[in-house]
Amino acid sequence: MKTLKTFLVTTLLSSTLFFSCKNAESEAPAKSTFDLATAKTEIEAANKLTMDAFAKGDSVAIANMYANDAKLMFTGMPAVVGKAGIQSVFGGYIKGGVSKIELKTNEVWGSEDLLAEEGAVTIYVGEQIVGQEKFIVLWKKIGGQWKIIRDIANSDLAPQPAN
């Protein structure tokens, strides 16, 4: 009986020790596959889609670059929230003669969920430059795609004197 008890206790202790030991691999933090250089390339590709949409006069495609609850904060106007308002703003620019924009990404910071982009935009009517601005855009990964959640820009040109 004593041998059976010893066997059971030893088996129980051994099993407890075996199953309670943690594998060193499971302790290691998961390696992120996020690469900031790749994310910057993805943002530049998204900006190319925006530039193409502007050239086509497609304010719907421009607005679709934004999240549903995005906020647009441009100089000389109150903040605009939501895709419908953002589409209206860009539609107004297109109707006002803006025919092309050039977006340049200078730097990108962030993680696989949220990126901040610093860049510059040149705005054209026909072939004439009518605006040069700097911007900060916050991008969020939504449904596997980068969407703009905040867009703030201001002009590099001196303010025009009031008449």
DSSP file with accessible surface (Angstrom, degrees, kcal/mol):
  #  RESIDUE AA STRUCTURE BP1 BP2  ACC     N-H-->O    O-->H-N    N-H-->O    O-->H-N    TCO  KAPPA ALPHA  PHI   PSI    X-CA   Y-CA   Z-CA
    1    1 A M     >        0   0  177      0, 0.0     4,-2.5     0, 0.0     5,-0.2   0.000 360.0 360.0 360.0 -40.3    0.0    0.0    0.0
    2    2 A K  H  >  +     0   0  167      1,-0.2     4,-2.7     2,-0.2     5,-0.2   0.882 360.0  51.3 -63.5 -36.6    2.9    2.3    0.9
    3    3 A T  H  > S+     0   0  116      2,-0.2     4,-2.6     1,-0.2    -1,-0.2   0.906 109.9  48.9 -66.8 -40.5    4.4    1.7   -2.5
    4    4 A L  H  > S+     0   0   98      2,-0.2     4,-2.7     1,-0.2    -2,-0.2   0.923 112.2  48.7 -65.3 -42.9    1.1    2.5   -4.3
    5    5 A K  H  X S+     0   0  142     -4,-2.5     4,-2.7     2,-0.2     5,-0.3   0.926 112.5  48.0 -61.7 -45.6    0.8    5.7   -2.2
    6    6 A T  H  X S+     0   0   77     -4,-2.7     4,-2.7     1,-0.2     5,-0.2   0.926 112.0  50.3 -61.7 -43.0    4.3    6.7   -3.0
    7    7 A F  H  X S+     0   0  125     -4,-2.6     4,-2.6    -5,-0.2    -2,-0.2   0.934 112.6  46.2 -61.5 -45.8    3.8    6.0   -6.7
    8    8 A L  H  X S+     0   0  101     -4,-2.7     4,-2.7     2,-0.2    -2,-0.2   0.924 114.3  46.9 -65.3 -43.6    0.6    8.1   -6.8
    9    9 A V  H  X S+     0   0   83     -4,-2.7     4,-2.8     2,-0.2     5,-0.3   0.937 114.1  47.8 -64.1 -45.8    2.1   11.0   -4.9
   10   10 A T  H  X S+     0   0   74     -4,-2.7     4,-2.7    -5,-0.3     5,-0.2   0.930 113.5  47.6 -62.1 -43.5    5.2   10.9   -7.1
   11   11 A T  H  X S+     0   0   56     -4,-2.6     4,-2.6    -5,-0.2     5,-0.2   0.930 113.0  48.7 -64.1 -43.2    3.1   10.7  -10.3
   12   12 A L  H  X S+     0   0  116     -4,-2.7     4,-2.6     2,-0.2    -2,-0.2   0.936 113.9  45.4 -63.3 -47.4    0.9   13.6   -9.1
   13   13 A L  H  X S+     0   0  105     -4,-2.8     4,-2.7     2,-0.2     5,-0.2   0.921 113.8  49.4 -62.9 -44.0    3.8   15.8   -8.2
   14   14 A S  H  X S+     0   0   67     -4,-2.7     4,-2.8    -5,-0.3    -2,-0.2   0.925 112.4  47.6 -61.8 -43.7    5.6   15.0  -11.5
   15   15 A S  H  X S+     0   0   50     -4,-2.6     4,-2.7    -5,-0.2     5,-0.3   0.919 111.8  50.2 -64.0 -43.7    2.5   15.8  -13.5
   16   16 A T  H  X S+     0   0   78     -4,-2.6     4,-1.6    -5,-0.2    -2,-0.2   0.937 114.0  44.6 -60.9 -47.4    1.9   19.0  -11.7
   17   17 A L  H  X S+     0   0  114     -4,-2.7     4,-1.2     2,-0.2    -2,-0.2   0.924 113.8  50.6 -62.8 -43.1    5.5   20.1  -12.2
   18   18 A F  H  < S+     0   0  148     -4,-2.8     3,-0.4    -5,-0.2    -2,-0.2   0.943 116.0  39.7 -62.2 -47.7    5.5   19.0  -15.9
   19   19 A F  H  < S+     0   0  159     -4,-2.7    -1,-0.2     1,-0.2    -2,-0.2   0.695 113.9  53.9 -80.2 -17.3    2.2   20.9  -16.8
   20   20 A S  H  < S+     0   0   72     -4,-1.6     2,-0.2    -5,-0.3    -1,-0.2   0.635  83.2 101.9 -91.5 -14.0    3.0   24.0  -14.7
   21   21 A C  S  < S-     0   0   93     -4,-1.2     2,-0.4    -3,-0.4    -4,-0.0  -0.521  71.2-134.0 -68.9 134.9    6.4   24.6  -16.3
   22   22 A K        -     0   0  159     -2,-0.2     2,-0.3     1,-0.0    -2,-0.1  -0.739  14.2-119.1 -94.6 138.2    6.1   27.4  -18.8
   23   23 A N    >>  -     0   0   97     -2,-0.4     4,-1.1     1,-0.1     3,-0.6  -0.541  17.1-134.9 -71.5 133.4    7.7   27.0  -22.2
   24   24 A A  H 3> S+     0   0   80     -2,-0.3     4,-1.1     1,-0.3     3,-0.3   0.856 104.9  57.6 -60.7 -32.8   10.3   29.7  -22.8
   25   25 A E  H 34 S+     0   0  159      1,-0.2     3,-0.3     2,-0.2    -1,-0.3   0.876 102.5  52.9 -67.4 -35.5    9.0   30.3  -26.2
   26   26 A S  H <4 S+     0   0   86     -3,-0.6    -1,-0.2     1,-0.2    -2,-0.2   0.753 106.2  55.3 -72.3 -20.6    5.5   31.1  -24.9
   27   27 A E  H  < S+     0   0  118     -4,-1.1    -1,-0.2    -3,-0.3    -2,-0.2   0.753  86.4  96.5 -78.7 -27.9    7.1   33.7  -22.5
   28   28 A A  S  < S-     0   0   59     -4,-1.1     3,-0.1    -3,-0.3     2,-0.0  -0.415  86.6-108.2 -66.3 137.2    8.8   35.6  -25.3
   29   29 A P        -     0   0  118      0, 0.0     2,-0.1     0, 0.0    -1,-0.1  -0.375  40.9 -97.6 -64.4 145.6    6.8   38.6  -26.5
   30   30 A A        -     0   0  100      1,-0.1     2,-0.4    -4,-0.1    -4,-0.0  -0.424  38.6-120.1 -64.6 133.5    5.3   38.1  -29.9
   31   31 A K        -     0   0  197     -2,-0.1     2,-0.2    -3,-0.1    -1,-0.1  -0.632  25.7-128.1 -78.2 129.9    7.4   39.7  -32.6
   32   32 A S        -     0   0   76     -2,-0.4    -1,-0.1     1,-0.1     0, 0.0  -0.551   9.6-156.2 -77.1 140.7    5.5   42.4  -34.5
   33   33 A T        +     0   0  145     -2,-0.2     2,-0.2     2,-0.0    -1,-0.1   0.384  55.1 124.9 -93.7   3.1    5.5   42.2  -38.2
   34   34 A F        -     0   0   56      4,-0.0     2,-0.4     2,-0.0    -2,-0.1  -0.425  39.6-172.3 -68.6 132.6    4.9   45.9  -38.5
   35   35 A D     >  -     0   0   82     -2,-0.2     4,-2.3     1,-0.1     5,-0.2  -0.981  17.2-155.0-129.1 118.2    7.4   47.7  -40.6
   36   36 A L  H  > S+     0   0   68     -2,-0.4     4,-2.6     1,-0.2     5,-0.2   0.860  95.8  55.6 -63.4 -35.9    7.3   51.6  -40.6
   37   37 A A  H  > S+     0   0   65      2,-0.2     4,-2.0     1,-0.2    -1,-0.2   0.916 109.5  46.9 -63.8 -40.4    9.0   51.8  -44.1
   38   38 A T  H  > S+     0   0   71      2,-0.2     4,-2.3     1,-0.2    -2,-0.2   0.915 110.9  52.3 -65.6 -42.5    6.3   49.5  -45.5
   39   39 A A  H  X S+     0   0    2     -4,-2.3     4,-2.4     2,-0.2    -2,-0.2   0.912 107.4  52.2 -61.0 -40.8    3.6   51.6  -43.8
   40   40 A K  H  X S+     0   0   66     -4,-2.6     4,-2.7     1,-0.2    -1,-0.2   0.922 108.7  50.7 -61.7 -42.0    5.1   54.8  -45.3
   41   41 A T  H  X S+     0   0   89     -4,-2.0     4,-2.1     1,-0.2    -1,-0.2   0.901 109.8  50.5 -62.0 -39.7    4.9   53.1  -48.8
   42   42 A E  H  X S+     0   0   77     -4,-2.3     4,-2.2     2,-0.2    -2,-0.2   0.898 110.7  48.8 -65.6 -39.5    1.2   52.2  -48.1
   43   43 A I  H  X S+     0   0    0     -4,-2.4     4,-2.7     2,-0.2    -2,-0.2   0.916 110.0  51.3 -66.8 -42.5    0.5   55.8  -47.1
   44   44 A E  H  X S+     0   0   79     -4,-2.7     4,-1.9     1,-0.2    -2,-0.2   0.899 109.6  50.8 -62.1 -37.2    2.2   57.2  -50.2
   45   45 A A  H  X S+     0   0   57     -4,-2.1     4,-1.9     2,-0.2    -1,-0.2   0.903 109.9  49.8 -65.7 -40.8    0.1   54.7  -52.3
   46   46 A A  H  X S+     0   0   12     -4,-2.2     4,-1.9     1,-0.2    -2,-0.2   0.909 109.4  51.7 -63.5 -40.5   -3.1   56.0  -50.6
   47   47 A N  H  X S+     0   0    8     -4,-2.7     4,-2.7     1,-0.2    -2,-0.2   0.875 105.5  55.5 -64.1 -35.4   -1.9   59.6  -51.3
   48   48 A K  H  X S+     0   0  107     -4,-1.9     4,-2.7     2,-0.2    -1,-0.2   0.915 105.7  51.8 -62.7 -41.4   -1.5   58.7  -55.0
   49   49 A L  H  X S+     0   0  105     -4,-1.9     4,-2.3     1,-0.2    -1,-0.2   0.898 109.9  49.8 -60.8 -39.2   -5.1   57.5  -55.1
   50   50 A T  H  X S+     0   0   13     -4,-1.9     4,-2.3     2,-0.2    -2,-0.2   0.923 110.6  48.7 -65.3 -44.4   -6.1   60.8  -53.6
   51   51 A M  H  X S+     0   0   41     -4,-2.7     4,-2.3     1,-0.2    50,-0.3   0.919 111.9  49.5 -62.1 -42.1   -4.1   62.7  -56.2
   52   52 A D  H  X S+     0   0   55     -4,-2.7     4,-1.6     1,-0.2    -1,-0.2   0.903 109.7  51.4 -62.8 -41.6   -5.6   60.6  -59.0
   53   53 A A  H  <>S+     0   0    6     -4,-2.3     5,-2.9     1,-0.2     4,-0.5   0.899 109.3  50.4 -63.7 -40.6   -9.1   61.2  -57.7
   54   54 A F  H ><5S+     0   0    7     -4,-2.3     3,-1.4     1,-0.2    -2,-0.2   0.934 108.1  52.5 -61.8 -44.7   -8.5   65.0  -57.6
   55   55 A A  H 3<5S+     0   0   68     -4,-2.3    -1,-0.2     1,-0.3    -2,-0.2   0.827 112.4  46.0 -61.6 -29.3   -7.3   64.9  -61.2
   56   56 A K  T 3<5S-     0   0  169     -4,-1.6    -1,-0.3    -5,-0.2    -2,-0.2   0.476 112.9-119.9 -89.0  -6.2  -10.5   63.1  -62.2
   57   57 A G  T < 5 +     0   0   37     -3,-1.4     2,-1.0    -4,-0.5    -3,-0.2   0.821  60.8 151.8  71.0  32.4  -12.6   65.5  -60.2
   58   58 A D     >< +     0   0   65     -5,-2.9     4,-1.7     1,-0.2    -1,-0.2  -0.714  18.6 170.2-104.7  87.6  -13.9   62.7  -58.0
   59   59 A S  H  > S+     0   0   22     -2,-1.0     4,-2.6     1,-0.2    -1,-0.2   0.788  77.8  60.5 -68.6 -25.0  -14.8   64.1  -54.6
   60   60 A V  H  > S+     0   0   65      2,-0.2     4,-2.0     1,-0.2    -1,-0.2   0.942 105.6  46.5 -66.3 -47.1  -16.5   60.7  -53.6
   61   61 A A  H  4 S+     0   0   31      2,-0.2     4,-0.4     1,-0.2    -2,-0.2   0.895 112.4  51.3 -62.9 -37.5  -13.2   58.8  -54.1
   62   62 A I  H >< S+     0   0    0     -4,-1.7     3,-1.8     1,-0.2     4,-0.2   0.957 110.0  48.4 -63.1 -48.7  -11.4   61.5  -52.1
   63   63 A A  H >< S+     0   0    2     -4,-2.6     3,-1.9     1,-0.3    -1,-0.2   0.832 101.5  65.3 -62.2 -30.5  -13.9   61.3  -49.2
   64   64 A N  T 3< S+     0   0   71     -4,-2.0    -1,-0.3     1,-0.3    -2,-0.2   0.620  87.4  69.3 -70.8  -8.7  -13.6   57.5  -49.2
   65   65 A M  T <  S+     0   0   24     -3,-1.8    83,-2.5    -4,-0.4    -1,-0.3   0.618  94.2  75.5 -76.9 -12.9  -10.0   57.9  -48.1
   66   66 A Y  E <  S-a  148   0A   8     -3,-1.9    83,-0.2    81,-0.2    17,-0.1  -0.707  88.2-110.9-102.3 150.3  -11.4   59.1  -44.8
   67   67 A A  E >   -     0   0A   5     81,-3.0     3,-1.8    -2,-0.3    15,-0.2  -0.334  39.0-104.5 -68.5 159.5  -13.0   57.2  -41.9
   68   68 A N  E 3  S+     0   0A 126      1,-0.3    15,-0.9    14,-0.1    16,-0.2   0.836 122.0  37.9 -57.1 -35.4  -16.7   57.8  -41.4
   69   69 A D  E 3  S+     0   0A 108     13,-0.2    -1,-0.3    12,-0.1    80,-0.1   0.094  88.5 142.2-106.2  24.5  -16.1   60.0  -38.4
   70   70 A A  E <   -     0   0A   0     -3,-1.8    12,-2.9    78,-0.2     2,-0.4  -0.139  41.7-138.9 -63.9 159.8  -13.0   61.7  -39.7
   71   71 A K  E     -aB 150  81A  68     78,-1.7    80,-2.1    10,-0.2     2,-0.5  -0.991   7.7-158.8-127.2 130.7  -12.3   65.4  -39.0
   72   72 A L  E     -aB 151  80A   0      8,-3.0     8,-2.6    -2,-0.4     2,-0.5  -0.931   9.7-177.1-107.8 124.8  -11.0   67.9  -41.6
   73   73 A M  E     +a  152   0A  56     78,-3.6    80,-1.6    -2,-0.5     2,-0.3  -0.809  13.3 164.4-130.3  90.4   -9.3   71.0  -40.1
   74   74 A F  E >   -a  153   0A  27     -2,-0.5     3,-1.2     4,-0.3    80,-0.2  -0.741  44.1 -88.0-106.9 156.8   -8.2   73.5  -42.8
   75   75 A T  T 3  S+     0   0   92     78,-0.8    -1,-0.1    -2,-0.3    79,-0.0  -0.260 107.7  19.0 -59.6 139.7   -7.2   77.1  -42.5
   76   76 A G  T 3  S+     0   0   85      1,-0.1    -1,-0.2     0, 0.0    78,-0.0   0.613 112.5  74.2  78.5  14.3  -10.1   79.7  -42.8
   77   77 A M  S <  S-     0   0   55     -3,-1.2    -1,-0.1     3,-0.0     3,-0.1  -0.992  82.9-100.1-152.5 153.5  -12.9   77.3  -42.1
   78   78 A P        -     0   0  110      0, 0.0    -4,-0.3     0, 0.0    -6,-0.1  -0.328  57.3 -82.1 -68.1 159.5  -14.5   75.5  -39.1
   79   79 A A        -     0   0   55     -6,-0.1     2,-0.5     1,-0.1    -6,-0.2  -0.310  42.5-144.8 -60.3 143.7  -13.7   71.8  -38.7
   80   80 A V  E     -B   72   0A  26     -8,-2.6    -8,-3.0    -3,-0.1     2,-0.5  -0.963  12.1-160.4-115.7 128.6  -15.7   69.4  -40.8
   81   81 A V  E     +B   71   0A  92     -2,-0.5     4,-0.4   -10,-0.2   -10,-0.2  -0.934  48.3  19.4-114.8 131.8  -16.7   66.1  -39.4
   82   82 A G  S  > S-     0   0   13    -12,-2.9     4,-2.2    -2,-0.5   -13,-0.2   0.097  84.7 -83.1  96.8 154.3  -17.8   63.0  -41.4
   83   83 A K  H  > S+     0   0   50    -15,-0.9     4,-3.2     1,-0.2     5,-0.2   0.856 121.2  56.5 -60.7 -40.4  -17.5   61.8  -45.0
   84   84 A A  H  > S+     0   0   79      1,-0.2     4,-2.0     2,-0.2    -1,-0.2   0.939 111.8  42.4 -61.2 -46.2  -20.5   63.8  -46.3
   85   85 A G  H  > S+     0   0   25     -4,-0.4     4,-2.3     2,-0.2    -1,-0.2   0.895 114.6  50.9 -66.2 -39.6  -19.0   67.1  -45.1
   86   86 A I  H  X S+     0   0    0     -4,-2.2     4,-2.5     2,-0.2     5,-0.3   0.926 109.6  50.5 -65.3 -41.5  -15.5   66.2  -46.3
   87   87 A Q  H  X S+     0   0   71     -4,-3.2     4,-2.8     1,-0.2    -1,-0.2   0.918 109.5  52.0 -61.0 -40.5  -16.9   65.2  -49.7
   88   88 A S  H  X S+     0   0   86     -4,-2.0     4,-2.3    -5,-0.2    -2,-0.2   0.913 108.8  49.9 -63.0 -43.0  -18.7   68.6  -49.9
   89   89 A V  H  X S+     0   0   24     -4,-2.3     4,-2.0     2,-0.2    -2,-0.2   0.959 115.4  41.8 -61.5 -50.7  -15.5   70.5  -49.1
   90   90 A F  H  X S+     0   0   13     -4,-2.5     4,-2.4     1,-0.2    -2,-0.2   0.883 112.1  55.2 -68.4 -34.0  -13.4   68.7  -51.7
   91   91 A G  H  X S+     0   0   11     -4,-2.8     4,-2.9    -5,-0.3    -1,-0.2   0.907 107.3  51.5 -61.5 -39.0  -16.3   68.9  -54.2
   92   92 A G  H  X S+     0   0   40     -4,-2.3     4,-1.9     2,-0.2    -2,-0.2   0.895 108.7  50.1 -64.0 -41.3  -16.3   72.7  -53.6
   93   93 A Y  H  <>S+     0   0   84     -4,-2.0     5,-2.4     2,-0.2    -2,-0.2   0.925 112.4  47.3 -61.9 -43.8  -12.6   72.9  -54.3
   94   94 A I  H ><5S+     0   0   36     -4,-2.4     3,-1.8     1,-0.2    -2,-0.2   0.948 113.3  47.2 -64.5 -46.1  -13.0   70.9  -57.5
   95   95 A K  H 3<5S+     0   0  190     -4,-2.9    -1,-0.2     1,-0.3    -2,-0.2   0.823 106.6  60.5 -63.8 -28.9  -16.0   73.1  -58.6
   96   96 A G  T 3<5S-     0   0   67     -4,-1.9    -1,-0.3    -5,-0.2    -2,-0.2   0.470 130.0 -93.3 -78.2  -2.9  -13.9   76.2  -57.7
   97   97 A G  T < 5S+     0   0   29     -3,-1.8    29,-0.5     1,-0.3     2,-0.4   0.355  72.7 148.0 112.9  -7.2  -11.3   75.1  -60.3
   98   98 A V  E   < +C  125   0A  21     -5,-2.4    -1,-0.3     1,-0.2    27,-0.3  -0.506  15.2 170.9 -64.3 120.6   -8.7   73.0  -58.3
   99   99 A S  E     +     0   0A  47     25,-2.2     2,-0.3    -2,-0.4    26,-0.2   0.607  55.4  10.0-108.7 -17.1   -7.6   70.6  -61.0
  100  100 A K  E     -C  124   0A  62     24,-1.3    24,-2.9   -44,-0.1     2,-0.3  -0.985  51.8-164.7-162.4 147.3   -4.7   68.8  -59.3
  101  101 A I  E     -C  123   0A  14     -2,-0.3     2,-0.5   -50,-0.3    22,-0.2  -0.971  11.2-150.1-132.1 151.7   -2.8   68.4  -56.1
  102  102 A E  E     -C  122   0A  84     20,-2.3    20,-2.2    -2,-0.3     2,-0.4  -0.992  13.6-163.0-119.9 121.0    0.6   67.0  -55.3
  103  103 A L  E     -C  121   0A  35     -2,-0.5     2,-0.5    18,-0.2    18,-0.2  -0.895   4.5-171.0-104.3 133.5    1.0   65.3  -52.0
  104  104 A K  E     -C  120   0A 127     16,-2.8    16,-2.3    -2,-0.4     2,-0.6  -0.989  13.8-146.4-126.3 122.1    4.5   64.6  -50.6
  105  105 A T  E     +C  119   0A  10     -2,-0.5    14,-0.3    14,-0.2     3,-0.1  -0.778  19.6 174.8 -86.1 121.6    5.0   62.5  -47.5
  106  106 A N  E     -     0   0A  58     12,-2.8     2,-0.3    -2,-0.6    13,-0.2   0.893  64.2  -5.1 -90.2 -50.8    8.0   63.8  -45.5
  107  107 A E  E     -C  118   0A  94     11,-1.8    11,-2.6     2,-0.0     2,-0.4  -0.985  53.9-160.2-145.8 154.1    7.8   61.5  -42.4
  108  108 A V  E     +C  117   0A  12     -2,-0.3     2,-0.3     9,-0.2     9,-0.2  -0.999  12.7 177.1-135.4 135.8    5.6   58.9  -40.9
  109  109 A W  E     +C  116   0A 108      7,-2.3     7,-3.0    -2,-0.4     2,-0.3  -0.952  31.9  63.1-130.6 155.4    5.5   57.7  -37.2
  110  110 A G  E     -C  115   0A  49     -2,-0.3     5,-0.2     5,-0.2     2,-0.2  -0.952  64.7 -71.1 140.9-155.2    3.4   55.2  -35.4
  111  111 A S        -     0   0   46      3,-2.6     3,-0.1    -2,-0.3   -76,-0.1  -0.668  56.9 -77.5-134.2-176.4    2.4   51.6  -35.0
  112  112 A E  S    S+     0   0   93      1,-0.2     3,-0.1    -2,-0.2    29,-0.1   0.672 129.5  40.3 -65.4 -13.0    0.4   49.0  -36.9
  113  113 A D  S    S+     0   0  102      1,-0.3    28,-1.8    27,-0.1     2,-0.4   0.757 122.3  24.0-103.4 -31.8   -2.8   50.7  -35.7
  114  114 A L  E     - D   0 140A  78     26,-0.2    -3,-2.6    -3,-0.1     2,-0.4  -0.989  60.5-175.6-145.7 129.2   -2.2   54.4  -35.9
  115  115 A L  E     -CD 110 139A   1     24,-2.7    24,-3.0    -2,-0.4     2,-0.5  -0.945  14.0-150.7-124.5 147.2    0.2   56.5  -38.0
  116  116 A A  E     -CD 109 138A  25     -7,-3.0    -7,-2.3    -2,-0.4     2,-0.4  -0.965  16.5-163.7-112.7 131.7    1.0   60.2  -38.1
  117  117 A E  E     -CD 108 137A   0     20,-3.0    20,-2.4    -2,-0.5     2,-0.5  -0.964   7.2-164.2-117.5 132.1    2.1   61.6  -41.4
  118  118 A E  E     +CD 107 136A  70    -11,-2.6   -12,-2.8    -2,-0.4   -11,-1.8  -0.956  33.8 131.9-110.5 131.9    3.8   65.0  -41.9
  119  119 A G  E     -CD 105 135A   1     16,-2.2    16,-2.3    -2,-0.5     2,-0.3  -0.871  45.7-106.8-159.0-168.3    3.9   66.2  -45.5
  120  120 A A  E     -CD 104 134A  30    -16,-2.3   -16,-2.8    -2,-0.3     2,-0.4  -0.967  18.5-158.6-136.7 149.7    3.3   69.0  -48.0
  121  121 A V  E     -CD 103 133A  13     12,-2.5    12,-2.7    -2,-0.3     2,-0.4  -0.993   3.4-159.5-131.8 137.7    0.7   69.6  -50.6
  122  122 A T  E     -CD 102 132A  26    -20,-2.2   -20,-2.3    -2,-0.4     2,-0.4  -0.975  15.7-153.1-113.6 132.3    0.8   71.8  -53.7
  123  123 A I  E     -CD 101 131A  31      8,-3.0     7,-3.0    -2,-0.4     8,-1.4  -0.906  11.1-165.4-114.3 133.6   -2.5   72.9  -55.1
  124  124 A Y  E     -CD 100 129A  26    -24,-2.9   -25,-2.2    -2,-0.4   -24,-1.3  -0.902  23.2-165.5-121.5 145.7   -3.1   73.7  -58.8
  125  125 A V  E >  S-CD  98 128A  58      3,-2.4     3,-2.0    -2,-0.4     2,-0.3  -0.989  86.2 -40.2-118.4 112.7   -5.7   75.4  -60.9
  126  126 A G  T 3  S-     0   0   38    -29,-0.5   -27,-0.1    -2,-0.5    -2,-0.0  -0.515 123.8 -32.7  63.9-127.3   -4.8   74.3  -64.4
  127  127 A E  T 3  S+     0   0  157     -2,-0.3     2,-0.4    -3,-0.1    -1,-0.3   0.405 117.1 104.2-101.1   0.4   -1.0   74.5  -64.4
  128  128 A Q  E <  S-D  125   0A 136     -3,-2.0    -3,-2.4     1,-0.0     2,-0.5  -0.702  71.5-129.2 -88.5 130.6   -0.9   77.4  -62.0
  129  129 A I  E     +D  124   0A  80     -2,-0.4    -5,-0.2    -5,-0.2     3,-0.1  -0.653  32.4 169.0 -75.4 123.7    0.1   76.8  -58.4
  130  130 A V  E     +     0   0A  70     -7,-3.0     2,-0.3    -2,-0.5    -6,-0.2   0.461  61.5  21.7-114.4  -6.8   -2.5   78.5  -56.1
  131  131 A G  E     -D  123   0A   6     -8,-1.4    -8,-3.0     2,-0.0     2,-0.4  -0.970  47.3-171.0-161.7 143.9   -1.5   77.0  -52.8
  132  132 A Q  E     +D  122   0A  82     -2,-0.3    24,-3.5   -10,-0.2    25,-0.6  -0.976  27.6 166.1-135.3 122.8    1.4   75.4  -50.9
  133  133 A E  E     -DE 121 155A  40    -12,-2.7   -12,-2.5    -2,-0.4     2,-0.3  -0.891  30.7-136.5-135.5 162.2    0.6   73.9  -47.6
  134  134 A K  E     -DE 120 154A  94     20,-2.2    20,-2.0    -2,-0.3     2,-0.3  -0.843  29.5-172.2-113.2 155.4    2.0   71.7  -44.9
  135  135 A F  E     -DE 119 153A  13    -16,-2.3   -16,-2.2    -2,-0.3     2,-0.4  -0.979  27.0-150.6-147.4 159.3   -0.1   69.1  -43.1
  136  136 A I  E     -DE 118 152A  73     16,-2.3    16,-2.4    -2,-0.3     2,-0.4  -0.999  23.9-174.9-125.0 126.7   -0.3   66.5  -40.4
  137  137 A V  E     -DE 117 151A   6    -20,-2.4   -20,-3.0    -2,-0.4     2,-0.5  -0.987  15.3-149.0-124.7 133.9   -2.6   63.5  -41.1
  138  138 A L  E     -DE 116 150A  55     12,-2.6    11,-3.1    -2,-0.4    12,-1.3  -0.916  16.8-164.0-100.9 127.6   -3.5   60.8  -38.7
  139  139 A W  E     -DE 115 148A   0    -24,-3.0   -24,-2.7    -2,-0.5     2,-0.4  -0.911   4.1-167.0-112.3 140.5   -4.2   57.4  -40.3
  140  140 A K  E     -DE 114 147A 104      7,-3.0     7,-2.5    -2,-0.4     2,-0.7  -0.979  26.5-119.4-127.9 139.8   -5.9   54.5  -38.6
  141  141 A K  E     + E   0 146A  75    -28,-1.8     2,-0.4    -2,-0.4     5,-0.2  -0.679  40.6 172.1 -78.4 115.1   -6.1   50.9  -39.9
  142  142 A I  E >   - E   0 145A  71      3,-3.3     3,-1.7    -2,-0.7    -2,-0.0  -0.989  68.0 -13.5-129.6 119.8   -9.8   50.1  -40.4
  143  143 A G  T 3  S-     0   0   82     -2,-0.4    -1,-0.1     1,-0.3     3,-0.1   0.851 129.3 -54.1  58.0  34.5  -10.8   46.9  -42.1
  144  144 A G  T 3  S+     0   0   60      1,-0.2     2,-0.4     0, 0.0    -1,-0.3   0.475 121.1  99.0  81.5   1.3   -7.3   46.3  -43.2
  145  145 A Q  E <  S- E   0 142A 119     -3,-1.7    -3,-3.3    -5,-0.1     2,-0.4  -0.940  77.0-114.7-123.3 146.2   -7.0   49.7  -44.9
  146  146 A W  E     - E   0 141A  20     -2,-0.4     2,-0.4    -5,-0.2    -5,-0.2  -0.653  38.7-177.5 -75.7 125.9   -5.4   52.9  -43.8
  147  147 A K  E     - E   0 140A  37     -7,-2.5    -7,-3.0    -2,-0.4     2,-0.4  -0.966  29.1-113.8-124.7 145.3   -8.1   55.6  -43.4
  148  148 A I  E     +aE  66 139A   7    -83,-2.5   -81,-3.0    -2,-0.4    -9,-0.2  -0.612  33.4 170.9 -77.9 130.3   -7.6   59.2  -42.5
  149  149 A I  E    S+     0   0A  27    -11,-3.1   -78,-1.7     1,-0.4     2,-0.3   0.649  71.5  21.5-110.4 -25.5   -9.1   60.1  -39.1
  150  150 A R  E     -aE  71 138A  83    -12,-1.3   -12,-2.6   -80,-0.2     2,-0.4  -0.990  61.5-178.6-143.2 136.7   -7.7   63.6  -38.7
  151  151 A D  E     +aE  72 137A  15    -80,-2.1   -78,-3.6    -2,-0.3     2,-0.4  -0.962   7.8 170.6-138.8 113.5   -6.4   66.0  -41.4
  152  152 A I  E     +aE  73 136A  75    -16,-2.4   -16,-2.3    -2,-0.4     2,-0.3  -0.992   5.8 164.9-128.1 133.0   -5.0   69.4  -40.6
  153  153 A A  E     -aE  74 135A   5    -80,-1.6   -78,-0.8    -2,-0.4     2,-0.3  -0.986  12.3-173.1-143.2 153.8   -3.3   71.7  -43.0
  154  154 A N  E     - E   0 134A  68    -20,-2.0   -20,-2.2    -2,-0.3     2,-0.1  -0.988  32.2 -94.5-148.7 156.0   -2.2   75.3  -43.2
  155  155 A S  E     - E   0 133A  45     -2,-0.3   -22,-0.3   -22,-0.2   -24,-0.0  -0.303   9.6-156.6 -73.6 147.0   -0.7   77.5  -45.8
  156  156 A D  S    S+     0   0   88    -24,-3.5     2,-0.2     2,-0.1   -23,-0.2   0.544  73.5  93.1 -88.4 -13.5    3.0   78.2  -46.3
  157  157 A L  S    S-     0   0   80    -25,-0.6    -2,-0.1     1,-0.1     3,-0.1  -0.537  88.8-101.0 -83.8 149.0    2.0   81.5  -48.2
  158  158 A A        -     0   0   77     -2,-0.2    -1,-0.1     1,-0.1    -2,-0.1  -0.357  47.1 -96.8 -64.6 144.7    1.7   84.8  -46.4
  159  159 A P        -     0   0  123      0, 0.0    -1,-0.1     0, 0.0     3,-0.0  -0.329  40.2-112.2 -62.3 146.0   -1.8   85.8  -45.5
  160  160 A Q        -     0   0  163      1,-0.1     2,-0.0    -3,-0.1    -3,-0.0  -0.591  36.0-105.1 -78.1 140.1   -3.4   88.2  -48.0
  161  161 A P        -     0   0  104      0, 0.0     2,-0.2     0, 0.0    -1,-0.1  -0.358  36.4-110.7 -65.3 144.1   -4.0   91.7  -46.6
  162  162 A A              0   0  102      1,-0.1     0, 0.0    -3,-0.0     0, 0.0  -0.512 360.0 360.0 -73.5 142.4   -7.7   92.5  -45.9
  163  163 A N              0   0  210     -2,-0.2    -1,-0.1     0, 0.0     0, 0.0  -0.515 360.0 360.0 -84.6 360.0   -9.3   95.1  -48.2
